[in-house]
Amino acid sequence: MSVILLLLALSSTVIALDNGLALTPPMGWLSWERFRCNTDCEGDPENCISENLFRTMADLVVSEGYAAVGYEYINVDDCWLEKNRGPRGELVADRKRFPSGMRALADYVHAKGLKFGIYEDYGNYTCAGYPGILGSSRQDAEQFASWEVDYVKLDGCYSLPTDMDVGYPEFGRHLNRTGRPMVYSCSWPVYQIYAGISPNFTSIIEHCNLWRNFDDIQDSWASLESIIDYYGNNQDYIIPNAGPGHFNDADMLGNFGLSYEQSKTQMALWAILAQPLLMSVDLRTIRPEYKAILQNKKIIAVDQDPLGIQGRRIYKHKGIEIWSRPITPIYQTYYSYAVAFVNRRTDGTPSDVAVTLRELGLQSPTGYRVEDLYEDVDYGVLSPNTKIKVKVNPSGVVILRADVQPERFSKRPLNPFYYRYTKK
Ligand code: GLA
């Protein structure tokens, strides 16, 4: 019996999607939120889903400094396909909009030092009605590998959620068998949750690098708030599933319909929640202050923290929320933390929040070096008893990083009331 169990354990290890990818949440650019299913290349050549759009965005990811801060994937979403498969049952990219074909687009993206992602759907059709992979999953996985795809988002429209427990792992195995490492992004749990099925996260973690749990993001504060609430209200259920190689996916970063403050809030919370940073913005026209948010290296470092722990909401009262994420460095049993103060109130004045580090769960007697990640404010080294006070704009955020100090710096006694505030 134990031999059989051992063999089963070994075989499941071998067949699992063990691709060594997404050890931190993927970063890149994805077309859907901003460019949708615009196929009108005659009427709107600059914005239609076409090879030109992806080439242009790949160019800008490099030339505008996004690649330098970690954005890596150029991901095609829905509406890239011809409505029918080719004569050998193969997927064909739209001949007018992608005249050079997908391999050529992947080559272009790779030549820029970036990686290339593609979209498909587990069912009969994609959500926008193009051919899905059902019945051709092996051939399609091989085709993606031959195009040198690095990332596959597999949606779940036009399929049975009850089939997904078999179908998603099966496609993952086909991807694996090609020998080409491809990030595997699944929509498996969200479709099951909508169908009233409780997803098998043990299997999802084993087979997918990331997965959607909740609604599509729309470019509005209301949509963003609903996602923030979902992640907060369901955190005990969601957080344990995240870790290096397997992350929850709260969807794209967009900012066309968000205010400056709201965009800052999204970026900060996505970092706290260990989310993929997939920009869906027009990099040709993005305003400099929004670009600065997306390129904030300190916040990206929180998002990309190697522990891969997803943060949680630790306080919610009268429209004020505090979110916190354990990060490196660790000293003895004490983590460092990123802490975000979010103001969900709609009265137009900023709200003051005052709290001691200890109340935030930061207890190391050696103290923490605290800095603001948006503003150039360094609080110095603070003891757990120090009270910090932040002013949070309506629908805005203050995000701090508190690095636990190693013992050797704590030889001098820490004054609990010591509070250094230096604005450079
Ligand atoms: C679904 C997905 C979106 C997007 C669209 C494309 O709604 O959740 O992210 O891919 O399909 O049709």
Residues whose N, C-alpha, C, O or C-beta is under 5 A from the ligand:
A	BS01	GLA	W32 D77 D78 C127 A128 D216
